[in-house]
Amino acid sequence: MMHPIRGDCKSKRVFSWVGTTVERLPATMGSMSGWSDSVTPIPPPTSAHPGVRTMAYAAAVTGGWAGLVCLVLYGIARLLGVPMEVETAAGVAVVPWFSVLLLPLIAAEIGAIASLIVRGRRGAGRIVFWGGTLIAIASFLPVVVQPEDVLWSTRIWLGVMHVVTWILVVPQIARIISDSEPGKHEEREVIYT
């Protein structure tokens, strides 16, 4: 039977989207033969489970980029004349630029380290994804329920920053932690070269 993407399933060649051929892995690979149709046909070793260092690095990268994008959005909003004033316990205050830069990074670090709680469990990626989504929604609610003194333009720009942070951080952290789920790795010796 001819598969439209993979080519002839009985042959030793697999056809990619661009028309180049890639050799199929031999069937003698034992327990890894289930991975032979994967884009990365060799599963990661168990020793490659994400740890504190991996998650902290991933959070620094994703949270850092989210912070930079939010800072650019903040600059655009200020240039357009959005006051960026919110109600706090001490009264009305302008959102400082450094908090726009640092809060996505801090939230990403806390979320990534907290995601290690579910490392190795079935459905860990989904748990982190939906948990991160709920936390993002919860952090967005105070922006929406600001008093009438706070302009809707400020609320919308802050909401966009929350969405950007969610898009850049939560799916990536969930994907990394999902590598530790049962069946997504293999017990084997790691050879360092």
C-alpha positions, 0 to 999 in steps of 0.5 A: 500500500502506498502512503501519500507522505511516507511512500511505499511502506514495504520498501526501504525508502521513505519519501519526505515532503520535499521529494528527498529520500531517507533510509528507513531504519532496519527492523533489527533495532529491537525495542526501538523499532516502534520509533522508526517512523518518527521524525527523530527515530531514536528515543531519548535515554532515561538519563535525559529526563529534564532536570532542574538545570534543563527546566531553568534554562528553558524558562530563562530562554522562553521567559526572556524572549517573552519579556523582550516581546512584552517590553517592545509591546509596552514601548509601542503602547506608551508611544501610542499614548496608552497611560498604562496605569493600574489600580494597586493597593497604594492607589493608581500607579504606572506599570514600570518597564522593568516589571514588564521585562522581568515578570514573564521571566520570573513566572516562567522560572517558577512554572518550569521548576514547579512542573518538575513535580509531575516529571515522569508521570503519565500525561505530564505534558498535558498537566503542565499545559493545562495547569499553566493555562489556568495560571495564565488565566488567573493572572489575567483576571486582575487586569480585567477586573480593574476599576472604572478609572483604568482605561480599557486600552491599558487592559487590552495591552496588558492582556496582549502581554499575558497572551504573548507570555502564555504562547511563548512559555507554557507550550514549550515547558509542557513539551519539554516535561512531556519527554519524561512521560512513560513510553517516551524514552528508552533504557539504554546506555548513553555513550558520550563522545 
